[in-house]
Every structure is written in C-alpha cells, then in structure tokens.
Amino acid sequence: MTIGTRVVGRLGSLLMLSCLMAGCGDRGRVAVREVRGVVLLNGNPMRGGGSIAFLPVNSQQGKGAGGTIDSEGRYVLSTYGDGDGCMSGTFRVVVNQSVWDEPENRGDDAEKASGQKPQIVKRVGNEEIIPAIYSHVQESPVIVEILPDGDPNVTIDLASPPSRS
C-alpha cells in the first residue's frame, strides 16, 4: 500500500464518518408533503413579502418548515430542500413581514458627492402592517393542522386586530 493510497483511504473513512454523524442521506428524516398557499391580512394578500415558519406544537419527530412570502402573499414551504414541503402535524404559524426597503448602497464617494445619505423607503402602509403577535414564536395565535393526504394549499388568514382561536 502506497502513502497516496493510505491518505485517500483515510480521507474516505473520514468522509464516511462525517456523513454518518451529519445524517447523510434520508435516514432519520420524517416524510414531508407539498405545502403552499397565501397569507391574507383582513381578507387581502399580505403586502410587502416576508417569511413564514410552521413550528411543531406537539413533541413529534421531525422539524419545522419555513419559506419566503412574496409581494403577493404567496409562499411555498421547505423542510429539507427547496420547496419540498412540510411534515404532517400541528403547527404554530409565525409570519414576519417586510415593511421597509433597504437603501441602495452607492458607496462612500457617491454619498459624499451628493451630500445625501441613502433613505430607507417604507413599502407597506400602516393599515397593511400585520400585528406583531403573528411574529411571536410562542404567542402567535395561528395554529394549523397539516394532514398526510390533505389539500396542499393552506391559506393563512390574519386579522388586524388579531383574534385568538
């Protein structure tokens, strides 16, 4: 056995051990199913975009799912990979809304030349901002049940002011 073969063999063993420790493959994963939908505020698509998370309420095997909400309120959930969905179970839904647009960074020279600092722009009107409770991991009142064979379209209907279920 040459030195090169031993190094490659050891690297291969280390790689395999790393994969086992990190959970390589599908072992230990809970089955997920497609889940997508729309977030509404008072019956209208939530404006501004943001993020959404489905956090398990019960102590069930697996993990929560999350996704990005687009400017029309639409989302697609991901658990292990992009758009793969969510496991079945009961979840607390947490929604974060993007209300402000960050200014474009034009660099220090451009800022000095113009004499103006970049401005943050509000993209959502006050009446379209979701109540803060929907962003609270432990207190969001939105609870959904994802069934193994249920409809993949899940509408999240938020109210301002919020109502407790």
C-alpha beads as a LAMMPS data file, in Angstrom:
LAMMPS data file: protein, C-alpha beads

165 atoms
164 bonds

1 atom types
1 bond types

-500.0 500.0 xlo xhi
-500.0 500.0 ylo yhi
-500.0 500.0 zlo zhi

Masses

1 110.0

Atoms # bond

1 1 1 0.000 0.000 0.000
2 1 1 1.499 3.347 -1.006
3 1 1 1.334 6.567 1.002
4 1 1 -1.127 8.046 -1.533
5 1 1 -3.466 5.075 -1.139
6 1 1 -3.361 5.338 2.667
7 1 1 -4.147 9.060 2.542
8 1 1 -7.057 8.513 0.156
9 1 1 -8.311 5.623 2.311
10 1 1 -8.152 7.727 5.467
11 1 1 -9.848 10.652 3.762
12 1 1 -12.577 8.307 2.535
13 1 1 -13.063 6.954 6.068
14 1 1 -13.220 10.474 7.492
15 1 1 -15.737 11.490 4.828
16 1 1 -17.933 8.467 5.570
17 1 1 -17.753 9.131 9.330
18 1 1 -18.644 12.785 8.741
19 1 1 -21.651 11.760 6.669
20 1 1 -22.890 9.361 9.334
21 1 1 -22.513 11.980 12.058
22 1 1 -24.243 14.658 9.956
23 1 1 -27.069 12.362 8.908
24 1 1 -26.131 11.777 5.289
25 1 1 -28.998 10.513 3.159
26 1 1 -32.633 10.171 4.141
27 1 1 -32.107 8.236 7.382
28 1 1 -33.869 9.919 10.302
29 1 1 -35.891 12.206 8.083
30 1 1 -39.627 12.449 8.506
31 1 1 -41.702 12.313 5.324
32 1 1 -42.796 15.718 4.034
33 1 1 -45.510 16.729 1.586
34 1 1 -46.004 19.780 -0.576
35 1 1 -47.494 22.758 1.267
36 1 1 -48.039 26.158 -0.332
37 1 1 -50.549 28.926 -0.007
38 1 1 -51.202 32.575 0.601
39 1 1 -51.043 34.823 3.655
40 1 1 -54.008 37.199 3.934
41 1 1 -54.488 40.228 6.168
42 1 1 -58.175 41.084 6.653
43 1 1 -59.010 39.064 3.536
44 1 1 -56.388 40.671 1.251
45 1 1 -52.957 39.287 0.266
46 1 1 -50.315 40.402 2.757
47 1 1 -48.255 43.153 1.139
48 1 1 -44.511 43.596 1.285
49 1 1 -43.409 39.983 1.414
50 1 1 -41.563 38.390 4.301
51 1 1 -41.077 34.960 5.800
52 1 1 -43.254 32.216 7.263
53 1 1 -42.470 29.345 9.626
54 1 1 -44.522 26.312 10.640
55 1 1 -43.279 25.278 14.100
56 1 1 -44.398 21.928 15.568
57 1 1 -46.721 22.375 18.549
58 1 1 -46.503 18.814 19.846
59 1 1 -43.376 16.833 20.619
60 1 1 -43.334 14.966 17.346
61 1 1 -40.355 13.621 15.446
62 1 1 -39.096 15.874 12.662
63 1 1 -38.666 19.587 12.332
64 1 1 -40.497 22.727 11.326
65 1 1 -40.705 24.192 7.855
66 1 1 -40.270 27.673 6.501
67 1 1 -40.435 29.757 3.394
68 1 1 -40.387 33.172 1.809
69 1 1 -43.585 35.138 1.299
70 1 1 -43.620 37.063 -1.985
71 1 1 -45.081 40.545 -2.506
72 1 1 -48.498 38.994 -3.308
73 1 1 -48.630 36.984 -0.077
74 1 1 -47.772 33.604 -1.686
75 1 1 -45.430 31.093 -0.056
76 1 1 -44.029 27.576 -0.571
77 1 1 -42.694 25.649 2.440
78 1 1 -39.338 23.890 2.653
79 1 1 -38.036 21.468 5.272
80 1 1 -35.016 19.576 3.890
81 1 1 -34.717 21.138 0.438
82 1 1 -36.111 23.986 -1.605
83 1 1 -39.903 23.676 -1.883
84 1 1 -40.107 20.089 -0.607
85 1 1 -42.921 20.930 1.824
86 1 1 -43.734 20.147 5.430
87 1 1 -44.290 17.084 7.584
88 1 1 -47.768 16.255 8.837
89 1 1 -48.823 17.507 12.252
90 1 1 -49.997 20.522 14.213
91 1 1 -48.051 23.759 13.799
92 1 1 -47.909 27.279 15.177
93 1 1 -47.543 29.663 12.236
94 1 1 -45.148 32.583 12.610
95 1 1 -45.205 35.346 9.988
96 1 1 -42.636 38.129 9.589
97 1 1 -43.479 40.940 7.187
98 1 1 -41.015 43.079 5.231
99 1 1 -42.202 46.638 5.713
100 1 1 -39.115 48.617 4.671
101 1 1 -36.845 48.564 1.610
102 1 1 -33.180 48.945 2.404
103 1 1 -31.488 51.788 0.561
104 1 1 -29.154 51.038 -2.301
105 1 1 -25.543 51.299 -1.174
106 1 1 -23.930 53.630 -3.680
107 1 1 -20.567 53.705 -1.918
108 1 1 -18.944 56.402 0.193
109 1 1 -17.794 58.502 -2.787
110 1 1 -21.309 58.778 -4.254
111 1 1 -22.734 59.676 -0.840
112 1 1 -20.104 62.372 -0.310
113 1 1 -20.608 63.775 -3.825
114 1 1 -24.386 64.057 -3.443
115 1 1 -24.301 65.176 0.188
116 1 1 -27.238 62.887 0.904
117 1 1 -27.469 59.683 2.859
118 1 1 -29.452 56.834 1.302
119 1 1 -33.045 56.780 2.514
120 1 1 -34.947 53.781 3.819
121 1 1 -38.257 53.503 1.972
122 1 1 -41.425 52.210 3.605
123 1 1 -43.118 49.807 1.196
124 1 1 -46.221 48.970 3.249
125 1 1 -48.795 51.438 4.575
126 1 1 -49.628 51.463 8.294
127 1 1 -53.050 49.893 7.662
128 1 1 -51.342 46.975 5.859
129 1 1 -48.865 46.074 8.610
130 1 1 -49.636 42.800 10.372
131 1 1 -49.939 42.896 14.186
132 1 1 -46.694 41.979 15.963
133 1 1 -48.230 38.971 17.746
134 1 1 -48.143 36.985 14.469
135 1 1 -44.329 37.243 14.540
136 1 1 -44.050 35.887 18.079
137 1 1 -42.724 32.324 18.175
138 1 1 -44.605 31.350 21.356
139 1 1 -47.696 33.540 21.155
140 1 1 -48.815 33.593 17.526
141 1 1 -52.484 32.573 17.689
142 1 1 -52.381 30.876 14.274
143 1 1 -52.434 27.073 14.558
144 1 1 -52.787 24.796 11.510
145 1 1 -53.114 21.053 11.053
146 1 1 -51.269 19.504 8.090
147 1 1 -52.808 16.143 7.223
148 1 1 -50.864 13.440 5.335
149 1 1 -53.388 13.432 2.482
150 1 1 -54.810 16.930 2.927
151 1 1 -55.017 19.836 0.493
152 1 1 -51.513 21.231 -0.177
153 1 1 -52.973 24.775 -0.371
154 1 1 -53.056 26.365 3.078
155 1 1 -54.413 29.890 3.449
156 1 1 -53.184 31.795 6.494
157 1 1 -55.838 34.409 7.289
158 1 1 -54.552 37.076 9.683
159 1 1 -56.731 39.763 11.233
160 1 1 -55.975 43.254 12.451
161 1 1 -56.642 43.379 15.331
162 1 1 -55.819 39.702 15.884
163 1 1 -58.429 37.260 17.152
164 1 1 -57.495 34.399 19.453
165 1 1 -58.582 30.927 18.316

Bonds

1 1 1 2
2 1 2 3
3 1 3 4
4 1 4 5
5 1 5 6
6 1 6 7
7 1 7 8
8 1 8 9
9 1 9 10
10 1 10 11
11 1 11 12
12 1 12 13
13 1 13 14
14 1 14 15
15 1 15 16
16 1 16 17
17 1 17 18
18 1 18 19
19 1 19 20
20 1 20 21
21 1 21 22
22 1 22 23
23 1 23 24
24 1 24 25
25 1 25 26
26 1 26 27
27 1 27 28
28 1 28 29
29 1 29 30
30 1 30 31
31 1 31 32
32 1 32 33
33 1 33 34
34 1 34 35
35 1 35 36
36 1 36 37
37 1 37 38
38 1 38 39
39 1 39 40
40 1 40 41
41 1 41 42
42 1 42 43
43 1 43 44
44 1 44 45
45 1 45 46
46 1 46 47
47 1 47 48
48 1 48 49
49 1 49 50
50 1 50 51
51 1 51 52
52 1 52 53
53 1 53 54
54 1 54 55
55 1 55 56
56 1 56 57
57 1 57 58
58 1 58 59
59 1 59 60
60 1 60 61
61 1 61 62
62 1 62 63
63 1 63 64
64 1 64 65
65 1 65 66
66 1 66 67
67 1 67 68
68 1 68 69
69 1 69 70
70 1 70 71
71 1 71 72
72 1 72 73
73 1 73 74
74 1 74 75
75 1 75 76
76 1 76 77
77 1 77 78
78 1 78 79
79 1 79 80
80 1 80 81
81 1 81 82
82 1 82 83
83 1 83 84
84 1 84 85
85 1 85 86
86 1 86 87
87 1 87 88
88 1 88 89
89 1 89 90
90 1 90 91
91 1 91 92
92 1 92 93
93 1 93 94
94 1 94 95
95 1 95 96
96 1 96 97
97 1 97 98
98 1 98 99
99 1 99 100
100 1 100 101
101 1 101 102
102 1 102 103
103 1 103 104
104 1 104 105
105 1 105 106
106 1 106 107
107 1 107 108
108 1 108 109
109 1 109 110
110 1 110 111
111 1 111 112
112 1 112 113
113 1 113 114
114 1 114 115
115 1 115 116
116 1 116 117
117 1 117 118
118 1 118 119
119 1 119 120
120 1 120 121
121 1 121 122
122 1 122 123
123 1 123 124
124 1 124 125
125 1 125 126
126 1 126 127
127 1 127 128
128 1 128 129
129 1 129 130
130 1 130 131
131 1 131 132
132 1 132 133
133 1 133 134
134 1 134 135
135 1 135 136
136 1 136 137
137 1 137 138
138 1 138 139
139 1 139 140
140 1 140 141
141 1 141 142
142 1 142 143
143 1 143 144
144 1 144 145
145 1 145 146
146 1 146 147
147 1 147 148
148 1 148 149
149 1 149 150
150 1 150 151
151 1 151 152
152 1 152 153
153 1 153 154
154 1 154 155
155 1 155 156
156 1 156 157
157 1 157 158
158 1 158 159
159 1 159 160
160 1 160 161
161 1 161 162
162 1 162 163
163 1 163 164
164 1 164 165
